Amino acid sequence: MKRLKVVTGVSVFLMLLFSMSCKSQVQSEKVDGEQLVKQVWEAMKTTDMEYIESILAPEFQSIHQDGARNRDEEIELIKGLNMGEYVLDNFKITQNENTINVTYFVNVTETIDENTITKHAARLSVFSKTADGWKWFSHANLVPLK
């Protein structure tokens, strides 16, 4: 009887260890943050609102030159973007388990609330992994108005 308890205890320990190992691998899975940003930009350029709405987290917040926006306000802003060609570069990406921070620069001409901006500008996007996949959680548009 003691031997059965020991074997059972070892089996439970090994199953727990395997489970923790699998969980750790899932949480530390590397995701291509640059690709996430590029998909968002392509969706904004083509006004693919189905994709934009699917990737925006319910708690999304952004900051632009004219103030902060929540998810619904960002959707309205993106619907009204008249974006020309753009170039994304100088990506810096950090990932901590289920959060990806992506800083990058963009060369683009865009019109936001009747302000036309053409600059090589810094941006920051944060993505979080949820049960529904990676969601765009926040965005900072770091271009001062003239």
MDTraj code that builds the backbone (N, CA, C; nanometers):
import mdtraj as md
import numpy as np

residues = "MET LYS ARG LEU LYS VAL VAL THR GLY VAL SER VAL PHE LEU MET LEU LEU PHE SER MET SER CYS LYS SER GLN VAL GLN SER GLU LYS VAL ASP GLY GLU GLN LEU VAL LYS GLN VAL TRP GLU ALA MET LYS THR THR ASP MET GLU TYR ILE GLU SER ILE LEU ALA PRO GLU PHE GLN SER ILE HIS GLN ASP GLY ALA ARG ASN ARG ASP GLU GLU ILE GLU LEU ILE LYS GLY LEU ASN MET GLY GLU TYR VAL LEU ASP ASN PHE LYS ILE THR GLN ASN GLU ASN THR ILE ASN VAL THR TYR PHE VAL ASN VAL THR GLU THR ILE ASP GLU ASN THR ILE THR LYS HIS ALA ALA ARG LEU SER VAL PHE SER LYS THR ALA ASP GLY TRP LYS TRP PHE SER HIS ALA ASN LEU VAL PRO LEU LYS".split()
xyz = np.array([
    [0.0816, -0.1197, 0.0000],
    [0.0000, 0.0000, 0.0000],
    [0.0856, 0.1257, 0.0000],
    [0.1953, 0.1267, 0.0790],
    [0.2828, 0.2426, 0.0830],
    [0.3470, 0.2654, -0.0530],
    [0.3837, 0.1566, -0.1195],
    [0.4471, 0.1696, -0.2501],
    [0.3498, 0.2329, -0.3504],
    [0.2236, 0.1982, -0.3459],
    [0.1230, 0.2563, -0.4342],
    [0.1108, 0.4061, -0.4081],
    [0.1115, 0.4467, -0.2806],
    [0.1017, 0.5887, -0.2468],
    [0.2231, 0.6646, -0.2999],
    [0.3416, 0.6066, -0.2868],
    [0.4638, 0.6714, -0.3346],
    [0.4590, 0.6860, -0.4858],
    [0.4212, 0.5783, -0.5562],
    [0.4132, 0.5823, -0.7023],
    [0.3085, 0.6840, -0.7445],
    [0.1934, 0.6838, -0.6776],
    [0.0884, 0.7796, -0.7095],
    [0.1373, 0.9212, -0.6832],
    [0.2052, 0.9424, -0.5701],
    [0.2584, 1.0739, -0.5379],
    [0.3595, 1.1203, -0.6412],
    [0.4478, 1.0325, -0.6846],
    [0.5464, 1.0664, -0.7879],
    [0.4739, 1.0974, -0.9192],
    [0.3729, 1.0176, -0.9531],
    [0.2974, 1.0405, -1.0767],
    [0.2297, 1.1767, -1.0747],
    [0.1688, 1.2104, -0.9628],
    [0.1030, 1.3415, -0.9495],
    [0.2073, 1.4523, -0.9615],
    [0.3217, 1.4355, -0.8951],
    [0.4288, 1.5348, -0.9019],
    [0.4744, 1.5533, -1.0466],
    [0.4955, 1.4433, -1.1199],
    [0.5403, 1.4521, -1.2591],
    [0.4346, 1.5182, -1.3469],
    [0.3081, 1.4877, -1.3231],
    [0.2017, 1.5515, -1.4014],
    [0.1980, 1.7018, -1.3742],
    [0.2132, 1.7417, -1.2477],
    [0.2167, 1.8837, -1.2139],
    [0.3362, 1.9529, -1.2783],
    [0.4509, 1.8883, -1.2723],
    [0.5720, 1.9443, -1.3319],
    [0.5539, 1.9610, -1.4820],
    [0.4975, 1.8604, -1.5482],
    [0.4721, 1.8679, -1.6924],
    [0.3726, 1.9792, -1.7229],
    [0.2679, 1.9881, -1.6436],
    [0.1674, 2.0923, -1.6629],
    [0.2279, 2.2311, -1.6491],
    [0.3116, 2.2517, -1.5464],
    [0.3762, 2.3814, -1.5255],
    [0.4708, 2.4105, -1.6405],
    [0.5400, 2.3103, -1.6895],
    [0.6320, 2.3281, -1.8013],
    [0.5560, 2.3716, -1.9256],
    [0.4436, 2.3085, -1.9536],
    [0.3633, 2.3451, -2.0701],
    [0.3083, 2.4859, -2.0552],
    [0.2610, 2.5204, -1.9367],
    [0.2075, 2.6537, -1.9120],
    [0.3166, 2.7578, -1.9317],
    [0.4344, 2.7314, -1.8813],
    [0.5463, 2.8239, -1.8960],
    [0.5808, 2.8435, -2.0429],
    [0.5784, 2.7361, -2.1213],
    [0.6091, 2.7474, -2.2630],
    [0.5045, 2.8318, -2.3342],
    [0.3778, 2.8156, -2.2994],
    [0.2722, 2.8937, -2.3630],
    [0.2880, 3.0405, -2.3285],
    [0.3119, 3.0713, -2.2000],
    [0.3229, 3.2102, -2.1588],
    [0.4448, 3.2789, -2.2185],
    [0.5532, 3.2070, -2.2375],
    [0.6734, 3.2705, -2.2876],
    [0.6862, 3.2598, -2.4391],
    [0.5808, 3.2138, -2.5058],
    [0.5817, 3.2035, -2.6513],
    [0.6115, 3.3405, -2.7117],
    [0.7136, 3.3458, -2.7948],
    [0.7505, 3.4717, -2.8589],
    [0.6560, 3.4990, -2.9747],
    [0.6093, 3.6215, -2.9825],
    [0.5192, 3.6647, -3.0882],
    [0.5885, 3.7771, -3.1635],
    [0.5646, 3.7865, -3.2913],
    [0.6261, 3.8888, -3.3736],
    [0.5504, 4.0205, -3.3586],
    [0.5969, 4.1048, -3.2663],
    [0.5338, 4.2342, -3.2414],
    [0.5380, 4.3246, -3.3634],
    [0.6460, 4.3165, -3.4400],
    [0.6561, 4.3960, -3.5630],
    [0.5443, 4.3578, -3.6595],
    [0.5175, 4.2290, -3.6708],
    [0.4114, 4.1824, -3.7608],
    [0.2745, 4.2290, -3.7131],
    [0.2507, 4.2281, -3.5822],
    [0.1232, 4.2784, -3.5291],
    [0.1020, 4.4240, -3.5696],
    [0.2065, 4.5067, -3.5531],
    [0.1966, 4.6490, -3.5892],
    [0.1719, 4.6631, -3.7393],
    [0.2442, 4.5882, -3.8206],
    [0.2272, 4.5982, -3.9657],
    [0.0857, 4.5587, -4.0092],
    [0.0276, 4.4586, -3.9434],
    [-0.1097, 4.4188, -3.9760],
    [-0.2081, 4.5302, -3.9406],
    [-0.1870, 4.5940, -3.8256],
    [-0.2739, 4.7049, -3.7845],
    [-0.2641, 4.8195, -3.8859],
    [-0.1413, 4.8555, -3.9250],
    [-0.1236, 4.9657, -4.0200],
    [-0.1866, 4.9344, -4.1547],
    [-0.1710, 4.8128, -4.2024],
    [-0.2318, 4.7772, -4.3309],
    [-0.3842, 4.7838, -4.3209],
    [-0.4392, 4.7399, -4.2081],
    [-0.5845, 4.7468, -4.1882],
    [-0.6316, 4.8921, -4.1811],
    [-0.5513, 4.9793, -4.1187],
    [-0.5892, 5.1217, -4.1136],
    [-0.5853, 5.1823, -4.2538],
    [-0.4829, 5.1496, -4.3303],
    [-0.4694, 5.2054, -4.4657],
    [-0.5851, 5.1623, -4.5547],
    [-0.6237, 5.0363, -4.5460],
    [-0.7311, 4.9832, -4.6308],
    [-0.8689, 4.9971, -4.5661],
    [-0.8728, 5.0574, -4.4488],
    [-0.9958, 5.0734, -4.3703],
    [-1.0666, 4.9394, -4.3511],
    [-0.9891, 4.8381, -4.3136],
    [-1.0430, 4.7052, -4.2836],
    [-1.0961, 4.7088, -4.1403],
    [-1.2164, 4.7615, -4.1251],
    [-1.2722, 4.7830, -3.9920],
    [-1.3056, 4.6519, -3.9213],
    [-1.3319, 4.5473, -3.9958],
    [-1.3572, 4.4178, -3.9323],
    [-1.2328, 4.3731, -3.8548],
    [-1.1154, 4.3866, -3.9176],
    [-0.9908, 4.3495, -3.8493],
    [-0.9632, 4.4449, -3.7320],
    [-0.9787, 4.5737, -3.7559],
    [-0.9523, 4.6728, -3.6499],
    [-1.0394, 4.6434, -3.5282],
    [-1.1678, 4.6226, -3.5498],
    [-1.2577, 4.5960, -3.4375],
    [-1.2255, 4.4636, -3.3692],
    [-1.1737, 4.3663, -3.4445],
    [-1.1416, 4.2371, -3.3840],
    [-1.0143, 4.2429, -3.3001],
    [-0.9217, 4.3313, -3.3333],
    [-0.7947, 4.3354, -3.2597],
    [-0.7960, 4.4376, -3.1457],
    [-0.8842, 4.5357, -3.1513],
    [-0.8888, 4.6358, -3.0439],
    [-0.9475, 4.5752, -2.9164],
    [-0.8740, 4.5857, -2.8078],
    [-0.9227, 4.5378, -2.6775],
    [-1.0384, 4.6261, -2.6310],
    [-1.1327, 4.5703, -2.5571],
    [-1.2418, 4.6529, -2.5033],
    [-1.1896, 4.7697, -2.4193],
    [-1.0742, 4.7501, -2.3538],
    [-1.0174, 4.8530, -2.2651],
    [-0.9194, 4.9448, -2.3379],
    [-0.9146, 4.9387, -2.4704],
    [-0.8182, 5.0144, -2.5494],
    [-0.8192, 5.1631, -2.5137],
    [-0.6990, 5.2206, -2.5112],
    [-0.6832, 5.3658, -2.4965],
    [-0.5714, 5.4111, -2.5880],
    [-0.5873, 5.5316, -2.6415],
    [-0.4803, 5.5899, -2.7221],
    [-0.4613, 5.7346, -2.6798],
    [-0.3461, 5.7856, -2.7163],
    [-0.3200, 5.9278, -2.6963],
    [-0.2663, 5.9823, -2.8278],
    [-0.3274, 6.0884, -2.8735],
    [-0.2876, 6.1561, -2.9964],
    [-0.2617, 6.3028, -2.9620],
    [-0.2243, 6.3791, -3.0629],
    [-0.1915, 6.5190, -3.0406],
    [-0.3077, 6.5981, -2.9809],
    [-0.4282, 6.5556, -3.0122],
    [-0.5458, 6.6303, -2.9677],
    [-0.6138, 6.5678, -2.8461],
    [-0.5539, 6.4666, -2.7856],
    [-0.6107, 6.4102, -2.6645],
    [-0.6246, 6.2590, -2.6680],
    [-0.6831, 6.2070, -2.5621],
    [-0.6982, 6.0626, -2.5437],
    [-0.8272, 6.0135, -2.6093],
    [-0.8248, 5.8860, -2.6450],
    [-0.9424, 5.8222, -2.7041],
    [-0.9613, 5.6838, -2.6420],
    [-1.0867, 5.6420, -2.6328],
    [-1.1157, 5.5044, -2.5938],
    [-1.1369, 5.4211, -2.7209],
    [-1.1779, 5.2995, -2.7056],
    [-1.1933, 5.2075, -2.8190],
    [-1.2878, 5.2624, -2.9256],
    [-1.4074, 5.3032, -2.8842],
    [-1.5064, 5.3521, -2.9806],
    [-1.4582, 5.4786, -3.0512],
    [-1.3947, 5.5667, -2.9775],
    [-1.3427, 5.6897, -3.0383],
    [-1.2285, 5.6596, -3.1363],
    [-1.1454, 5.5605, -3.1040],
    [-1.0367, 5.5214, -3.1947],
    [-1.0930, 5.4611, -3.3233],
    [-1.1976, 5.3820, -3.3104],
    [-1.2621, 5.3247, -3.4290],
    [-1.3119, 5.4362, -3.5204],
    [-1.3756, 5.5371, -3.4633],
    [-1.4240, 5.6497, -3.5433],
    [-1.3088, 5.7245, -3.6084],
    [-1.1996, 5.7433, -3.5355],
    [-1.0825, 5.8101, -3.5918],
    [-1.0280, 5.7312, -3.7107],
    [-1.0152, 5.6000, -3.6953],
    [-0.9594, 5.5162, -3.8015],
    [-1.0509, 5.5158, -3.9238],
    [-1.1817, 5.5145, -3.9012],
    [-1.2761, 5.5200, -4.0142],
    [-1.2543, 5.6461, -4.0971],
    [-1.2170, 5.7558, -4.0297],
    [-1.2000, 5.8835, -4.0982],
    [-1.0588, 5.9114, -4.1478],
    [-0.9649, 5.8179, -4.1249],
    [-0.8272, 5.8412, -4.1706],
    [-0.8215, 5.8429, -4.3224],
    [-0.7450, 5.9366, -4.3735],
    [-0.7164, 5.9398, -4.5163],
    [-0.5660, 5.9256, -4.5265],
    [-0.5199, 5.8025, -4.5247],
    [-0.3777, 5.7749, -4.5101],
    [-0.3150, 5.7416, -4.6444],
    [-0.2036, 5.8063, -4.6706],
    [-0.1277, 5.7754, -4.7915],
    [-0.0310, 5.6618, -4.7659],
    [0.0711, 5.6542, -4.8508],
    [0.1742, 5.5523, -4.8331],
    [0.2490, 5.5782, -4.7028],
    [0.3013, 5.4733, -4.6454],
    [0.3730, 5.4869, -4.5189],
    [0.4921, 5.3922, -4.5173],
    [0.5873, 5.4250, -4.4315],
    [0.7029, 5.3392, -4.4085],
    [0.7193, 5.3252, -4.2582],
    [0.7279, 5.2010, -4.2109],
    [0.7509, 5.1726, -4.0699],
    [0.8949, 5.1247, -4.0544],
    [0.9649, 5.1761, -3.9515],
    [1.1023, 5.1318, -3.9317],
    [1.1459, 5.1497, -3.7869],
    [1.2683, 5.1107, -3.7603],
    [1.3325, 5.1261, -3.6297],
    [1.2508, 5.0622, -3.5169],
    [1.2073, 4.9398, -3.5385],
    [1.1271, 4.8677, -3.4389],
    [1.2120, 4.8285, -3.3187],
    [1.1572, 4.8475, -3.2000],
    [1.2129, 4.7966, -3.0749],
    [1.0984, 4.7241, -3.0061],
    [1.1225, 4.5984, -2.9709],
    [1.0146, 4.5144, -2.9182],
    [1.0587, 4.4479, -2.7900],
    [0.9732, 4.4547, -2.6901],
    [0.9941, 4.3783, -2.5673],
    [0.8669, 4.2993, -2.5394],
    [0.8871, 4.1779, -2.4889],
    [0.7734, 4.0935, -2.4530],
    [0.7959, 4.0408, -2.3129],
    [0.6946, 4.0572, -2.2303],
    [0.6952, 4.0023, -2.0950],
    [0.5699, 3.9171, -2.0822],
    [0.5873, 3.7887, -2.0971],
    [0.4771, 3.6924, -2.0936],
    [0.3679, 3.7328, -2.1912],
    [0.2576, 3.7877, -2.1433],
    [0.1418, 3.8135, -2.2279],
    [0.1275, 3.9593, -2.2693],
    [0.2361, 4.0339, -2.2657],
    [0.2338, 4.1739, -2.3070],
    [0.3501, 4.2006, -2.4012],
    [0.3199, 4.2688, -2.5116],
    [0.4235, 4.3080, -2.6070],
    [0.4194, 4.4597, -2.6210],
    [0.5342, 4.5236, -2.6003],
    [0.5503, 4.6674, -2.6234],
    [0.6283, 4.6841, -2.7527],
    [0.5761, 4.7654, -2.8434],
    [0.6432, 4.7893, -2.9708],
    [0.6582, 4.9393, -2.9901],
    [0.7830, 4.9860, -2.9963],
    [0.8084, 5.1243, -3.0352],
    [0.8657, 5.1207, -3.1758],
    [0.8330, 5.2229, -3.2522],
    [0.8759, 5.2280, -3.3914],
    [0.8579, 5.3701, -3.4434],
    [0.9083, 5.3923, -3.5636],
    [0.8895, 5.5201, -3.6307],
    [0.8096, 5.4964, -3.7575],
    [0.7342, 5.5979, -3.7955],
    [0.6550, 5.5906, -3.9165],
    [0.6759, 5.7188, -3.9965],
    [0.6884, 5.7024, -4.1263],
    [0.6815, 5.8133, -4.2210],
    [0.5471, 5.8005, -4.2892],
    [0.4598, 5.8967, -4.2666],
    [0.3260, 5.8894, -4.3247],
    [0.2666, 6.0296, -4.3301],
    [0.1788, 6.0505, -4.4260],
    [0.0966, 6.1704, -4.4293],
    [-0.0425, 6.1262, -4.3909],
    [-0.0959, 6.1878, -4.2862],
    [-0.2307, 6.1522, -4.2425],
    [-0.3046, 6.2766, -4.1984],
    [-0.4352, 6.2692, -4.2023],
    [-0.5188, 6.3794, -4.1576],
    [-0.5985, 6.3318, -4.0376],
    [-0.5798, 6.4012, -3.9253],
    [-0.6537, 6.3708, -3.8031],
    [-0.7243, 6.4983, -3.7615],
    [-0.8574, 6.4936, -3.7563],
    [-0.9371, 6.6093, -3.7171],
    [-0.8934, 6.7355, -3.7913],
    [-0.8844, 6.7248, -3.9231],
    [-0.8515, 6.8348, -4.0133],
    [-0.7079, 6.8859, -3.9999],
    [-0.6231, 6.8153, -3.9276],
    [-0.4808, 6.8491, -3.9189],
    [-0.4036, 6.7502, -4.0051],
    [-0.3319, 6.8001, -4.1058],
    [-0.2514, 6.7138, -4.1910],
    [-0.1092, 6.7117, -4.1376],
    [-0.0586, 6.5907, -4.1169],
    [0.0723, 6.5729, -4.0544],
    [0.1575, 6.4842, -4.1453],
    [0.2773, 6.5299, -4.1765],
    [0.3744, 6.4477, -4.2500],
    [0.5046, 6.4550, -4.1731],
    [0.5441, 6.3448, -4.1145],
    [0.6653, 6.3426, -4.0335],
    [0.7170, 6.2025, -4.0162],
    [0.8422, 6.1958, -3.9775],
    [0.9015, 6.0714, -3.9288],
    [0.8737, 6.0745, -3.7795],
    [0.7749, 5.9982, -3.7353],
    [0.7243, 6.0138, -3.5999],
    [0.7329, 5.8857, -3.5188],
    [0.7574, 5.9025, -3.3900],
    [0.7632, 5.7894, -3.2975],
    [0.6227, 5.7448, -3.2606],
    [0.6078, 5.6133, -3.2460],
    [0.4807, 5.5545, -3.2026],
    [0.5093, 5.4448, -3.1012],
    [0.4105, 5.4161, -3.0195],
    [0.4169, 5.3068, -2.9228],
    [0.2845, 5.2329, -2.9269],
    [0.2897, 5.1021, -2.9464],
    [0.1699, 5.0185, -2.9394],
    [0.1949, 4.9063, -2.8400],
    [0.0918, 4.8753, -2.7626],
    [0.0994, 4.7685, -2.6638],
    [-0.0087, 4.6664, -2.6977],
    [0.0322, 4.5395, -2.7002],
    [-0.0588, 4.4293, -2.7280],
    [-0.0606, 4.3358, -2.6077],
    [-0.1784, 4.2807, -2.5777],
    [-0.1931, 4.1862, -2.4671],
    [-0.2590, 4.0592, -2.5183],
    [-0.2102, 3.9462, -2.4677],
    [-0.2694, 3.8183, -2.5064],
    [-0.3917, 3.7921, -2.4194],
    [-0.5015, 3.7585, -2.4841],
    [-0.6256, 3.7264, -2.4145],
    [-0.6704, 3.5868, -2.4579],
    [-0.7806, 3.5436, -2.4042],
    [-0.8371, 3.4148, -2.4451],
    [-0.8762, 3.4166, -2.5927],
    [-0.8989, 3.5362, -2.6479],
    [-0.9376, 3.5512, -2.7886],
    [-0.8191, 3.5826, -2.8801],
    [-0.6976, 3.5705, -2.8275],
    [-0.5792, 3.6014, -2.9075],
    [-0.5191, 3.7356, -2.8678],
    [-0.4270, 3.7845, -2.9483],
    [-0.3581, 3.9107, -2.9197],
    [-0.4499, 4.0278, -2.9494],
    [-0.4569, 4.1206, -2.8541],
    [-0.5407, 4.2397, -2.8679],
    [-0.4533, 4.3646, -2.8567],
    [-0.4898, 4.4649, -2.9337],
    [-0.4228, 4.5951, -2.9307],
    [-0.4794, 4.6688, -2.8112],
    [-0.3974, 4.6927, -2.7118],
    [-0.4419, 4.7442, -2.5826],
    [-0.4259, 4.8951, -2.5702],
    [-0.3151, 4.9496, -2.6241],
    [-0.2959, 5.0940, -2.6189],
    [-0.2026, 5.1398, -2.7290],
    [-0.2092, 5.2702, -2.7575],
    [-0.1296, 5.3282, -2.8655],
    [-0.0983, 5.4734, -2.8315],
    [0.0247, 5.5125, -2.8575],
    [0.0650, 5.6534, -2.8398],
    [0.1191, 5.7051, -2.9722],
    [0.0617, 5.8147, -3.0171],
    [0.1033, 5.8839, -3.1388],
    [0.1830, 6.0050, -3.0931],
    [0.3129, 6.0002, -3.1125],
    [0.4022, 6.0996, -3.0529],
    [0.4477, 6.2044, -3.1542],
    [0.3510, 6.2712, -3.2163],
    [0.3810, 6.3765, -3.3133],
    [0.3200, 6.5059, -3.2632],
    [0.4023, 6.6069, -3.2371],
    [0.3436, 6.7354, -3.1954],
    [0.2785, 6.8080, -3.3122],
    [0.1683, 6.8756, -3.2869],
    [0.1044, 6.9576, -3.3898],
    [0.1878, 7.0822, -3.4131],
    [0.1856, 7.1334, -3.5349],
    [0.2591, 7.2560, -3.5662],
    [0.1810, 7.3770, -3.5222],
])
top = md.Topology()
chain = top.add_chain()
for i, resn in enumerate(residues, 1):
    res = top.add_residue(resn, chain, resSeq=i)
    for name in ("N", "CA", "C"):
        top.add_atom(name, md.element.get_by_symbol(name[0]), res)
traj = md.Trajectory(xyz[None], top)
